[in-house]
């Protein structure tokens, strides 16, 4: 790999900034000062030191974001701000992408990574990774909704959903609050499941994926790296009805 990629992935700024750093003579490869950004280095064998400190190469990045309303969960959009626009340039240099989509108006837990294998295993329909949403619903929740969602409901396009677990937090005449755990990720799934029982989702927030919970201390629009432990929680399977 080129040394400029190594350095920008290790937090030394953009490729342009890294070029300046190299030019200043601050970078040593296996003990020898190098100045050419095209110099090749192998993370398995070579040692890179910047201003006397080792720059350990990191291939993958795993971020937890508390996605705000109004931002698209895609890598690019010609008209709207994307979740990638909310990342520091240093983190953008890893070329992360969102793992699955949240609607523009949905808030909450979004994982961003450049680890395609992890993303695939979390998104694969065969893996049934549970995702829990908090929602505000217009009107009250009829008593039979728990059972209907447990059996799966038929959406307006005829699709029969997998069993989903409903927990009612407050059941009000005007507005109710619930948690819904689903194991698939059809387009607008939570909203469409409530439409199937003649209710409307008026606020939606993802709070959990696998066994990983949203860090509620993260203000909307901010993010942080996942810890090793959180990374393993993400792939942990759990029976949603236990
Ligand atoms: N279900 C929805 O309806 N929207 C989302 O953003 C996620 C799940």
Boltz pocket constraint, residues with backbone or C-beta under 6 A from the ligand:
constraints:
  - pocket:
      binder: B
      contacts: [[A, 101], [A, 102], [A, 103], [A, 104], [A, 106], [A, 186], [A, 187], [A, 188], [A, 189], [A, 190], [A, 191], [A, 192], [A, 204]]
      max_distance: 6.0
